[in-house]
């Protein structure tokens, strides 16, 4: 029985950082697939209102001690909101780690009910364009630049021109490189990425993957990545809201009851329990909160106070779904 370690030492960081970071996927655009997203913007979803709310949540994160911030070109105006916050708060670049991603374009035109929200393209031209766009908004505070949702289908890890382009960014701009993963092939794709080298060393410095109580299948591969020195960032620890009190689906009632029993025994909330499960993994360097309000963020942060034990691990292991089932369900989630 133990509480999770609160800090981690990331390569390239000036000092140890808290193991919880803030992801801006739901803060940078008016529509997202997280359950309850439609109810979380009391001041409205204009660009100005969402920038104000993003800054408020970033302020709350800073007060708690969060120093890792994750954005992407496809997260609407997330990079713009993050960049303006870093500038107006005069954040010391050495005090934070800023990550972003390339490979998707946001095309929803700030509409929640758009027919399409993002378009994927893992080409060299897209890399060059989106690097310039990200760098213009985040400048030299951009520490980790990641392929967004690398897959076998996109062929990005077999595209020599793209890999060479990434290597040039790494050597000329001093940025570290990573990749985010999605889908049932996360583990296989990560093992391919671990073997890619340029200029006598591993090309990728970090990996961002989905691991949660419903989809833990990539765990062994993440442990391997951590063991060879890659930074491991965990996203979707709450399974897009499925592992929170807001999930009222009758189809999930039995699983939710199991989660609640363990949460009650450990004196925490459902979100605190789900995040504690990730923090209990020794290979997890950073776990991302996707909070869109101060209250959500404070509740997420309380995961550090959970005393995780073997009984919790064994009881909750039974929640795991098959990867194909999990990812099929996720792909069907509506944008709110």
Secondary structure, DSSP 8 states (H G I E B T S, - for coil): -EE---EE--TT-SS-EESEEEE-TTTSSS--SSTTGGGS-TT-SSHHHHHHHHHHHHHHHHHHT--EEE--TTSTTHHHHHHHHHHHTT--GGG-EEEEEESEEE-STT-TT-S-SEEE---HHHHHHHHHHHHHHHGGGEEEEEEEEE-TTTTGGG-HHHHHHHHHHHHHH--EEEEEE-STTHHHHHHHHHT-EETTEES--EEEEE--SS--TTHHHHHHHHHTT-EEEEE-TTGGGTTSTT---GGGHHHHHHHHHHHHHHT--HHHHHHHHHHTSTT-SEEEE---SHHHHHHHHGGGG-EE-HHHHHHHHTT---HHHHHHHHHT----
